């Protein structure tokens, strides 16, 4: 049998496949592993493990060549039957490429040489490998075996799922990527290597694995956060393959039509139809539904679809799911699994969409991870100082610049000339220009057309939008000026330039606009970003935006300078800021506005929007700063309202009394578990606040509270095994031994009593007079605080997990 393999006409792959098919045990020590190689071996490895063979794999992260996707594919396809370890040798180089096989007849073989696990090494490249048998070279065989055992057992660690998640998040593809190599195979079909069947690529491999894991763990809802341009619709199509009836929800017909085409590429034998304003098909296996239509209660009934009709529901652009129409749909249907997809989960209005998926984030991949893995193209960013507009002179109302005044400033020939010059200097062949309004959009298109640039504008009022899109794709238009419509659901991979022509101080909008150009495409190796940055609010945060490091809940809100040593961009990306802009950023960053002033300004803005004094929950849902920052800064919510002069006469009468102290206690009482919430909720009897409640009624409150899927997570541990089938006595005992005990004996005993003989839990008598006098007012205050403590507890605990 052949013993030497030198590549080209003598590739190693056939010999490896042959050996895998007859092996009973395999030890592979491979310096680098790539997904292209794993795909070639995976079916043979799967068959071998299914018949009882075993495999130990030792690899490394040396030079960042081993791809996270390859390890995810191994775990996913081989159902965790394989043992994968990572060499842990500090800075020592790791270059072995050896495959050891043991067979049923006690014979064995070793393949040693230069081939890592990659398509290039196993099929295409010049790689020298030598095969020797255990019988012919027993001592050599033993040497390799012993050395492998030592490295595997003593100098390596397990490639756990937690480690792999972290490796993927921090992975940076260090190898050289040739120009024009960014090709999305789910869109481009080459003659040399035709794609016969669609298969998961890029982030979809780890995401599908994580989704299967989350269902194994008992979750029936999940959120996947994926950067624009990676192909999240394909992910949903692959993940729904084992389900019978599927509903795909989106908020625009264009997205629904694109999504149907994607699903058709994956499915070959399923019937598909639309449920929107024009069509209402109910007899298809996969329905693409408009939320504007199917979110109406008139369609959420048995006449159209039963509650359990769909096995799997996909909600695209899930950041919109805080709207009432989405809530109607989510509350009505009872699928086996619900998947939310979004690139930007943190809404600008702070509505908590995470709760709709029980705070279960199955997988997340932002634009930084996408670029570092080579799944998105790198960007070349130009921060251009826009000193032709003084944004301080434009009125700021309800969190926005006055659009009429802004339009007047933006629609100036001098500014348009500056934009045109930068476009000519830097832009590629296909450009999107993001504008502030329809009038601004029309102005820019007219100005560029006047200067012989093939330009059009597209917005919500545009006629023939589809025709304009087709012309743009066909290179009949050089630049499209757009308003909002291009922020979501647009699939044009070869956009190679984006221009930010409007104030883009919001991270959410910045990322949506940037993502429109990061898609990979034939002949495209980077995205040019022309950002016209003025002295508008939030402009100093641009360096953080580009790093993917912005935290919208950061109470300091301080930016970073592009000259700072910690300013590190994703792999292959560059950023060039005008020096005047850097000086402006420094000036803004050096202005340390007191946190208290920032909080008061935000409070005033929310009060103006609501046209009333905000509650704690109003702040939770609308404020950029977390509520706990307000409570810490002002000592309590009551004291904060007092400082703003927003306490009414009744509330003022509570100052320095036990009522004020009690309300502050509700805001700050410690909670390692959520037990105190159903305990205190039991004091609320419909529309009245009671001064006492029986332990048995608290047990009932516990049973109701924890029957909720999200709340039930707090009992999913070994101490409460089988809690779902507990009787009322067990819930009562848990309440008595935990929250009732601590509330009536610990720091909170100033407010609560418990009589063990009568089994009555009550508020202290000093509070009774106030409750009798101000029952309705105190009920509202207490409910506000309990609602905040509940949602904040589960958000923080399960988002962190």
N, C-alpha and C positions, 0 to 999 in steps of 0.2 A: 504493500500500500504506500502511496505517496507520503513523503515525510517533509518535503520542503514546499513552501508557498511564497511566491515573490510578488504577488499582486498582478494587476492587469489581466493577463490571460490565465493566471493561477490565483484567483481570489481565495481568501480564507473562509468566506461565508459557507459554502457547501460542506466543507469538512466540519465546521462547528455545528451546523444543523444535524449532520449525520451523527456526530458524537452525542449531542443532546438527546437524540431519539432513543439511544440505547443505554444511557447512563442511569445508574441508580443513585449516585451522589455526585455533586459538582461543587468545586471551589474555584471561584473566579476572583483574581486580584488584578484590578484594572485601574490604571491611574485616572482615566477620564471616560465618562459615559455620556453619550449624546442620544437624544430621542430618535434621531434618524437610524441609529444602530439598533436600539431597543425594538423599534418597529419591525426590523428584519428578523429578530430572534423571538419575539414575544409569543407567537403561536406555538412554536416548538417547545419553548419553556413551559408554557401553560399545559400543553399535552403531557410533558414529562412530570410536572408536579401533580397533575390530576391522576396519573397512574401510580403515584407514591414516591417518586424521586424527590431528592432534597437538593437545595442549592444555598450555599453561603456566598455572599457577594461582598467583597471589600473594595471600596473605591475612595476617592479623595475629592476635596474641593480646591486642590492646588491650582492656582492661576485662574480660578473661576471658570474652568472649562466644563466640568460636569454640570449638565443642565438640570434644573429643578424639574422640568417637564419629564425628563427621562425617569427620574426616581418616582414621580407621581404615577407615570404610566405603569411602572413595575408594581407599585402598590395596588393600583386600581385593577389592572388586568389579571394579576396573580392572586388577588384576594388576600393579600397579606401573608401568603404561604412562604414567601421568600424571606430570608434573613439578610438584611442590608446593614452594613456597618461602614463608618467613615473613619479613615485613618487619622489618628490624632498625634502627629509627630512634630508639633510646634512648627518651626520654619524649615524642617528637613524636606527636601524635594522627594516626590513620590512618583516614580515612573514605571513600575512593573506592568507588564501586559502578559499575563499567564492564565491559562485555562486548564484546570485539572479535572480529570474524569475518573470515576470508579464504576466498574461494570459488575454484573451479576456473578461472573465467573472469577471474581477476585482480581481480575486484570485491571489495568489502568493506563491512562495516557496523560501526557502533559503537552500542551501547545504553548510555546514560549516565543516571543518575538517583539514586533513593533506595533501590532494592531490593537488599538483601543476599541471600544464598542461605539462605532460610528459607521455610517454608510461609506464614507470615504475610506476608512481603514479596512473595512471588511469586503468592499466590492471594487471601488474605483481607484484607489491610490496604489503607489508603489510601497508595499509593506512586506518585510521579510519575516517569515515565521517558520519555526522548526517543530516537528512532532517527534517525541520519543515515547516508548512504551515503558511501563513499570518493570516488565520482565527484562528488557534489554539493559536498563540503567537503574537498577533498584536503589542504589545509594543516592543517586541524583534525585530520584523520585522522593525518597525519604527526606532529603535535605529541603526540597521545596515545600513538602507537606508540613514538616516541622516548623519551618520559618513562617509559613502561612498561619499555622495554628497560633504561634506566638503573637504575630501581628494582630490577628483577629481577636484573640482573647485578652491580650495585655495592652495593645496600643491602638485601640479603636473604641468608638462608641456607637450605640444604636442610632440609626437614622429614623428617629421617632417622628410621628406626624407633627408634633409641636416644633421639633427642630427643623423639619422640612418647610413648614410654613414660614419660619423666620429666615431660612436660607433663601427662599424664593423672594421674600420681601426685600432682602438686602443684596440680592444677586446683581452683579454688574457684568455684562458680557464684555470681557477684556480683549477677545480676539479681534483681528481686523475683519471688518465687514466690507466686501468690495462694493463699489458703486453699483447702483441699479439692482441690488440684490434683495431689496425689500419687496417681496412678492406675496400677496395673499392668495394662497392656492384655492381658497374657497371662492375666488372670483376669476382667477386666471387659469386657463387650461392650455397646456403646451402640447405640441405634437410629439415631442420627444418622450414625454412621460405622461400619457393621458390619465386623468383621474376617473376611474371607473365608478367609484362609490365615495360619497362624502364621508369624511371621518373627522373627529375632533382634532383641532390644532391649537397651538398657542396656549392661552390661559384656560381654554375649555377643558384641557386634560385635568389639571388640578381642580378646577371648579366642579367638574362632573364627579370626581372622586369625593370632594367635600360634601356635595349634595347627597350622594349615596350614603355617606357616613351620618349625615344629619338625620336622614330618614331612619337609619338603623337605630339611632339614639331616641327615636320616638317623636321627633318633631314633625308637625304637618304644615308648617309655614317656614319660609326662609327668605332672607334678603341677600342678594348678590350685588355687590358694588363694584362696577367695572368701568374703567375709563372709556370715554367715547372713542369709537374707532376700532375696538378690539373684536367685535362680533358677538355681542351678547344675545342677539336673536338666534344665531346658530346654536349657542349654548342651550337655550330653552328648547329648541327643536330636538337636539340630541337627548336632553334629559326627559322629554315627554315620550320617548320611543316605546317605553314599556307600559304606557297608560292608554286606555281605550278612548275616552272622550276628553277633548282638550278645548279650553277657552283661552284665547289670546286677546287681552284688552289693551287698547291704546287710545289716545285722545285725538289723533288726527287720522283721516282716511289715507293720507299718503303713507303713514307708518304701517297701517293695516295692510295695504297693498304690497309694500316692500316685504313685510313679514310673511305674507302668504307665499311670495316667490321664494323666500328663504326656506320655508317649511317644505315646499315642493321639491327643493333640491335634496332634502334629507329623506322625506317620505315618498314612497313610490305607489302606495296602494290605499291611501286614506282619502276619503271625501272631504272637501273643504268648502266653506262658504262664509258669507259676511252677514253680520247683524248690525246694521247702521240705519241712518235715516232713509236710504234708498232701498236696501234689501233687508229682509228679515227671515233668513234661512234658519230653520230649527232642526233639520233632519240630517245634518252633516256631522262627521266624526270630529272635525276640527273647525271651530267657529272663531272667526276674527271679528271681535265686537268693539264697537265704538262706545266709549264710556258715556258720551253725551246721550246715547240712546239706551243702552242696556243698564245704565246707572239709574234710570227712572223707575220708580216703583210700579208704574203701570205695566212694565215688562218683566218685573221680578215676581212671577207667579207661575203656577202649574200650567197655565194656558200656553206658556212659551217654553220654560225650562223648569223642571223640578229642582228642589234644593240640592239633591245629590246627583243631578244629571251629569255634571262634569267631574271627571276623576282628577284633573289637573288644571289649575288656572294660573296663567302667566299674566302679570300686570307690568307692562312696559312703562318706562319713565315713572317709576314708583314714587318719586318725590312729589308727584301731584296727588298722591293717594290721601292726603289730608282733607280733600274736598268732599262735600256731602255725597256726591254721586258715587264716589269710590267706597265710602262707608256703607252706603245702601247695598252695593254689590257684595262687599266682603261679609256684611252681616247676613245677607240672604243665603248665599251659596255655602254648601258644606262639602268641598272637594276633599279627596284624599291628601292632596298636597297643593299648596299655594306658593308661587315664587314671585317675588318682587324684584325687578331689575332697574337699576339706576346708576348713573355716573356721579350724581351729586345728591346724596341723601339729606344733607343738612340744609333745610329750606331757609330762605331769607326771612320767612315769617315765623321761624322756629317751631312750627307744628311738628309734633313728635311722630314721624312715620314709622320709626323703629318699633313702636308698641304694636302696630298693625301686624308685624311679623314676630311678635313675642320676643323682641330684642335678639332674635336669632340671626346673626350675620354668618351665613355659611361660608362665604368666600369674599375677599376684597382684593382688588388689583387696581391701584390708581395709575395715572399716566406715568408717574416716575418708575414704577415697577414695570409697566409695559415697555417703556423706552429702554430700561436697563436690560430687559430680556430680549430685546430686538424685535418685539411684537409691534411696536410703533416706531415711526421714524423720529430721529432727534430733531430738535428745533434750533434755528439760528435767530435769536431774538435781538431786535433793535429797539431800545427804549429812546424815543425821540422827544426832546423837550418841546412841549407845545406851549410856548410863552405868548402866543397870540391871543389867548383867552385868559382872563383873570376870573377864575371860578368863584372867588370870594365876592364878586359883585353880582352873582346870580342868586336870587332867593332860593332858600332851601326849605321845602315844606313837606312834612309827613315823610321824611326819609328820602326825598327826591329833589333834584333841581327843578325849578319851574320850567316846564317844557317849552313854553312860548319864548321866554327869555333865552333859554339854552339854544333853541333853534336859530334865533336871530344871531347869536354869537357864532354858532357853528357854520351857518350858511354864508360864509364870507369868502370872496374870491381869493384874498391873500392867503387864507388858511388852505383853501383847496389847491392853490398853486404849490404850496409847500408839500402837501400830500402827493400831488402829481409828480413832483421832482423826486421824492423818496421812492415812489412806485417805480419810476423809470430807472432809478439807480439800483434797486435791490430785488424787485418782484420777479417771480417766475412766470410761467405760462398761464396759470389758472388761479385767479385770485377772488377771494371773498372780502368785501368791505363791510364791517358791522357799523350800522348807523343808529342814531338816537331816536329817530322818528321817521314817519313817512315823508314829511316835508324835507328832512335832511337827506333821506335816501334819494328822493327825486332830484334834489339839488346836485348831489355828488355825481349821479349818473349823467345828468345833463352837462355838467362841467367837463367830465372826462370824455363824453361823446364829442363835445365841441373841440377837444384837443386830439381828435382822431384815434381815441382808444375805444374799442368795441365794448360798450358798457350798457348794462340794463339794471333796473331796480326791481326788486321783488319783495312783496310784503303781503299782509293779510287782505288788502283790497285789490291786489294785482289781478288783472284778467290774464288768462292763458298761462297760469303759473307752470303747469306741466310742460307746455311748449318751451317756455324760457329755460326750464331745467334741462330739457333735452338738447336745446341749442348750446347751453353751457357745457354739457357733457361732450357734445360733438365739436367743440372748439370754435363755434361760431360767435361766441362771446368770450372776451378776455377777462372781464371782471363783472361780478354781480354785487351790487350794493343791496344789503338786506337789512330788515328790521325783525329781530326776534325769531322769525320763522326758521332761520338756519341754526338756531341754538340746539334744536332737537330733531332727530329722525331723518337726517339727510345723509344719503349714501353716495358720495362722490369721492372715491379714494384718491384721485389724482389732483385734488386741490393742493397746490404747493406753496401758496402764500395767503396769509390772513392779515387784514389791516383792522386795527381797533381804532375807530374814528370817533368814538363816543366816550364819555367818562366811564371807565370800567373799574370801579372801586370794589365791586362785589367779587369775592372769590368764586362763588358759584357760576356767575356769568362769565368770568375770565376763563375758567376751566372748560365750560361748554363751548366757548368760541375757539379756544386753543385746540380742543379736541376735534373740531371740524376738519383740521388739516393734518392730523397726526396719523391718519390711516396709511397703511403701506400700499404701494402700487408700483407696477413696472415702470422703470425709468425715473423713479423718485427716490432720492436718498436723504432729503431733509425738508423741513418746513421752514419757510421764512416768515417771521412774525414782525410786522411793523406796528408798533404800539405808540400812539401819540399821547403822551402823558403830560397832563397839566397839573395845576395845584388843586385838583379836586379831592374830595374826601376819600381817604383810603389809598391814594396813589402811592404813598411811601411803602406800602406793603407788597408792591410788585416783586421785589427780589424773593420774598417768602413764597409768593404764589408760584414763581418759576421753579423753586426748589420742591414744591409740593409739601411744604412744611408749615403752611398757615393753619392756625387753630382758631376757629371763629369764636371759641369760648375763652380765649386768653384774656384775662382781665386787664392786662397791661397794654395790649394792642400796639406794641412797639415794633417797628419795622427793622429790617436789616439792610446794611449797605452792601452793594455789589463788590465793594473793595474789602469786605471782611473776610478773614481766613475761613470762616465757617460757611461762606457762600459757595455751596457745592451743588452743581447742577446734575441732572441725570446724564448717563453715559453718552458721549458724543455731542452734547448740547453746548452752545455758546450763548453769551449775552453781552451785548454792547450797549452801554448807557451813555448818552450825552453827558459830558462833565458837568454842565449846568444842572442837569437832572440829579446827578449824584450829590451835588452841593445842596440842592433843595431837599433831598431825602434826609441829609444829615441835619439840616436846619429843623425839619419837622421832628425827627427822632430825638433831637436834643431838647425839644420843648416838652417837658414832663408835666403834662396837665394832670392835676390831682385826680385820683381815681374817683373820689367823691363827686367831683364836678362832672365827670363823664357819666356817672350813674344818674345824677340828677337830670342831665340833659336827655338821657335815654328815657327816663321816667316821664319827663315832660312831653317827649315825642309820642310815647305810647298813650299817655293821657289825652293828648290832642286827637290822636287817631280814633280812640274809643269814645271820646266826648263824655268821659266820666272818670272818676277816681279808679285806677286799676286795682284789681285784687292780686293776691300772690300768684294765682293761676294765670291771670292775664300776663303777668311779668314772665312766668315760666314759658308761656306760649309765644310771646312777642319780643322779649328782650334778647339782646346779643350776650349780655353778661349773665352768668348763672345766678339764680335767686339766692344761693347761699352767700354770694359776694355782697348782695344787698343786705342780707341779714347780719353778716359780720361787720360790714361798714357802719350800719346804723344801729347796731346792737339788737334790733328787732324790727319787724315790719311796722308795728305800732309806732315806734319812735321815728322811723323813717317818714311815715305819714304826718306825724306831728311836726317834724322839721320842715316839711313841705307846706304845712298849713292846711292839710287835707283831711283832718279828723272832723267828723260832725259832732254835734253837741252831746249825743249819747256816748260816742266813743271818748270824748274829752272827759266825761264823768268817770271813766274807768282808770284814769291816770293814777299811777302809784297805788292801785288797789290790787287785790288778789286776782281780779279779772285780767289785768294787764300781765301779771306774772304767769297766770295760767295759759294765756295765749302764747306767750314767749316760750313756755315749757313745751307746748305742742310743736312749736317750730324747731326746737333744739333737742328734745329728748333723744337719747342715744338709741339706735336700732341696729343690732347685729343681725336680727331677723325681722320679719314684717309683722310679728305677733301683736304688737301694740295697736296696729291699725284696725283689724277686725274687732279688737276689744273695745276701743273707743267708738267705733262705728255703731256698736250695739247700744250705745246711749242715745242714738238718734232713732226716734220712732216716727217714721214717715216725715211729717212736717213739724215735729216738736222735739225739743231737747229734753231728755229725762235726767233726773238727778241720781237715779240708781237703776240697776239691772241685775237679774239673777245670773249665776254662773251657768245655768242651763241655757239661758238665752244667749250668753256669750259663746257657748259651744255651738249653738245654731248659727251664730254669725260666722264663726270659724269655718263651719262646714260649707256655708254658702260662699264665703270669700275664697277658700282654697279650691273650690270646684272650677274656678276660672283657670284656663290653661296656663296663663302667665303666672298667676299667683301660686298655682300648684307647684311651680319650680322650686319654691322655697321649702317644700317638704320632701323633695326628691333626694333623699339621702338615707344612709343606713339606719339612722335613729328613728326614722318614720316609715320604715319599709311597710308597704301594703296600706298606706294611709287612705288610698282611694276607697277601700272597703271598710274603713273605720265606722263604728256606730257613734251615736251622739256622746256617749259617756267618755270615749277616748278623746274626742275633741274638747270636751269640757275639762278633762284632766290636764290636757296640754295647756289650756288657757289658765287654769288655776295655778299650775306649777311654774309657768313661765311669766307671761306678761302681768297677770294679776298680782303675783307675788312681788315682782320687781317694782310695779307701779305703787303698791301700797306699803312697801318696806324700804325702798331705796330713796334716791334723791327726790322722787316724785311724790313721796308720802304726804307732803304738804297739801296735795290736791286730791288724793284718792284714799279711800278706806275699803277694807274687805272684812266682812264678818264671816268667819269660817263656819259658825254654827248655823246661821241662816242662809249661808252661801249667797250673800248679797254684796255686790261690788257697787260703790257709790262715790260721788263727788263729796268733798268735805262740806260741812254745813255753811262755812263762810261764803261758799259760792251759790248756795240755794237762793238767797235773796235776790241776787243779780239775775239768776236764771229765771225766776218768777217775773221779774220786772222787764227783762230784755230778752225774752226767750227767742223771738224771731231774729233779732240782731245777732245774738251770740251763736245761734244755730248756723247762720250764714258764715260768721267768722271761723267757727270750728270746722265746718265742712270744707271751707277753702283751704285751711291748713292741712287737714287730713288728706284731701285730694292731692295737694302738692307733695306731702311726705310719701304718699303711696306711689305716685308716678315717678317721682325722683328716685326713690329707693330701687324700684325694679329697673328703671333705665340705667342707673349708674352701676348697679350690681351685675346685671346680665349683659350690658354693653362691655364692661370690663372683662367679664369671663369670655 
